[in-house]
C-alpha cells in the first residue's frame, strides 16, 4: 500500500534527496532564481515554501527549525532579514515556476524557479507619461468648462 507517500522521490535515496533539496533551497534563497528541471522545481517548491512561511515570525525557535533544514547560517540570515520583509503580507505562493523548454542532452523538461517578490522583469512598473508627436514642451492642456462645443484649449507659454 502507498499510504502517505505522495512526494516525488526523484530516483534518489532519502539522504541524497534531502541534501539536494537543501542545497537547492540555499541557492534559491541566495540567488532568488535558479535553473533546474521541472520535477526538481516542483519538489523544491514543497520544500522551501514552508521555510519561507516560518521565517515570517522571527523567533529563536523558528530560526532553529529553518537552520535544521538548511544548515547554512548565511542563507538563514538572508531568509529572515531580506525575504521575510518582502513576503510579510503575502498569504502564500512565494515561488514561481516558468518552463523554459527541453534540455538537449536528455530531453528533460527544464524551467527556472524564482521568488515571486524579487523578479524585476515581471514586477509591475509605473507607467511613463504618454508622449505624442503633437505634444510640445511648452504646451499646457486645460479644459474650458464654458460650453460643450469647446472641449479643450491649448495655451502656448511664451519662452522668450
C-alpha positions as CSV (number, residue, x, y, z in Angstrom):
1,X,0.0,0.0,0.0
2,X,1.2,3.5,-0.8
3,X,-0.3,5.4,2.1
4,X,1.3,8.8,2.9
5,X,3.9,8.5,0.0
6,X,2.8,11.4,-2.2
7,X,6.2,13.2,-2.7
8,X,8.5,12.6,-5.7
9,X,11.5,10.5,-4.8
10,X,13.5,11.9,-7.8
11,X,15.3,8.5,-8.2
12,X,17.5,9.2,-5.1
13,X,17.9,7.8,-1.6
14,X,16.4,9.8,1.2
15,X,19.7,11.3,2.4
16,X,20.7,12.3,-1.2
17,X,17.3,13.8,-1.8
18,X,17.4,15.8,1.5
19,X,20.9,17.1,0.7
20,X,20.0,18.0,-2.8
21,X,16.8,19.9,-1.8
22,X,18.7,21.7,1.0
23,X,21.4,22.8,-1.5
24,X,18.8,23.9,-4.0
25,X,16.9,25.8,-1.3
26,X,20.1,27.6,-0.2
27,X,20.8,28.6,-3.8
28,X,17.2,29.8,-4.3
29,X,17.4,31.9,-1.2
30,X,20.8,33.4,-2.0
31,X,20.3,34.0,-5.8
32,X,16.5,34.4,-5.9
33,X,16.3,32.4,-9.1
34,X,17.7,29.0,-10.2
35,X,17.5,26.9,-13.4
36,X,16.6,23.2,-12.9
37,X,14.3,20.5,-14.2
38,X,10.6,20.7,-13.7
39,X,10.4,17.7,-11.4
40,X,13.1,19.1,-9.1
41,X,11.5,22.5,-9.1
42,X,8.1,21.1,-8.0
43,X,9.8,19.1,-5.2
44,X,11.8,22.2,-4.2
45,X,8.6,24.3,-4.0
46,X,7.1,21.9,-1.4
47,X,10.4,22.0,0.5
48,X,11.1,25.8,0.6
49,X,7.7,27.4,0.9
50,X,7.1,26.1,4.5
51,X,10.5,27.5,5.4
52,X,9.6,30.9,3.9
53,X,6.3,30.8,5.8
54,X,8.1,30.0,9.0
55,X,10.5,33.0,8.5
56,X,7.6,35.4,8.9
57,X,7.9,35.0,12.7
58,X,11.5,35.9,13.6
59,X,11.8,33.9,16.8
60,X,14.7,31.8,18.1
61,X,12.6,28.6,17.7
62,X,11.7,29.3,14.0
63,X,15.4,30.2,13.2
64,X,16.5,26.9,14.8
65,X,13.9,24.9,12.8
66,X,14.9,26.6,9.5
67,X,18.6,26.1,10.3
68,X,18.0,22.4,10.9
69,X,16.8,22.1,7.3
70,X,19.3,24.4,5.6
71,X,22.5,24.1,7.7
72,X,23.7,27.4,6.3
73,X,23.8,30.5,8.5
74,X,24.1,33.0,5.7
75,X,21.0,31.6,3.9
76,X,19.1,31.7,7.2
77,X,20.1,35.3,7.8
78,X,19.1,36.3,4.2
79,X,15.8,34.5,4.6
80,X,14.9,36.1,7.9
81,X,16.2,39.6,7.2
82,X,15.5,40.3,3.5
83,X,13.0,37.7,2.2
84,X,10.7,37.7,5.2
85,X,10.2,41.5,4.9
86,X,9.1,41.3,1.3
87,X,6.7,38.4,1.8
88,X,5.2,39.6,5.1
89,X,1.7,40.4,3.7
90,X,1.7,37.6,1.1
91,X,-0.5,34.7,2.3
92,X,1.3,32.0,0.3
93,X,2.7,31.2,-3.2
94,X,6.2,32.5,-2.6
95,X,7.7,30.8,-5.7
96,X,7.0,30.8,-9.4
97,X,8.0,28.1,-11.9
98,X,8.4,29.1,-15.5
99,X,9.1,26.4,-18.1
100,X,12.0,27.1,-20.5
101,X,11.9,24.1,-22.8
102,X,13.8,20.9,-23.0
103,X,17.5,20.1,-22.4
104,X,19.3,18.9,-25.5
105,X,21.3,16.1,-23.9
106,X,18.5,14.1,-22.3
107,X,15.3,16.0,-23.4
108,X,14.5,16.7,-19.7
109,X,11.9,19.5,-19.3
110,X,13.7,22.5,-17.8
111,X,12.5,25.6,-16.0
112,X,13.5,28.2,-13.6
113,X,12.1,28.7,-10.2
114,X,12.2,32.1,-8.6
115,X,10.9,34.0,-5.6
116,X,7.9,36.0,-6.7
117,X,8.6,39.3,-5.0
118,X,12.2,39.5,-6.3
119,X,11.6,39.4,-10.0
120,X,12.3,42.8,-11.6
121,X,11.2,41.8,-15.1
122,X,7.7,40.6,-14.1
123,X,7.1,43.3,-11.4
124,X,4.6,45.9,-12.0
125,X,6.2,49.2,-13.0
126,X,4.8,52.7,-13.1
127,X,3.7,53.9,-16.5
128,X,5.5,56.8,-18.1
129,X,3.7,59.9,-19.2
130,X,2.4,59.3,-22.7
131,X,4.2,61.4,-25.3
132,X,2.7,62.0,-28.7
133,X,4.0,63.7,-31.8
134,X,1.8,66.7,-31.3
135,X,2.9,67.4,-27.8
136,X,5.5,70.1,-27.3
137,X,7.5,71.0,-24.3
138,X,5.9,74.4,-23.8
139,X,2.2,73.5,-24.1
140,X,-0.4,73.2,-21.3
141,X,-3.7,71.5,-21.9
142,X,-6.6,72.8,-19.9
143,X,-10.3,72.2,-20.1
144,X,-12.8,75.0,-20.6
145,X,-16.0,74.5,-18.7
146,X,-17.9,77.2,-20.6
147,X,-19.6,75.0,-23.2
148,X,-19.8,71.5,-24.6
149,X,-18.5,72.7,-28.0
150,X,-15.2,73.9,-26.7
151,X,-13.7,70.7,-25.4
152,X,-10.2,71.8,-24.7
153,X,-7.9,74.7,-25.4
154,X,-4.2,74.8,-25.8
155,X,-2.2,77.7,-24.4
156,X,1.3,78.2,-25.5
157,X,3.6,79.7,-22.9
158,X,5.9,82.3,-24.4
159,X,9.5,81.2,-23.9
160,X,11.1,84.5,-25.0
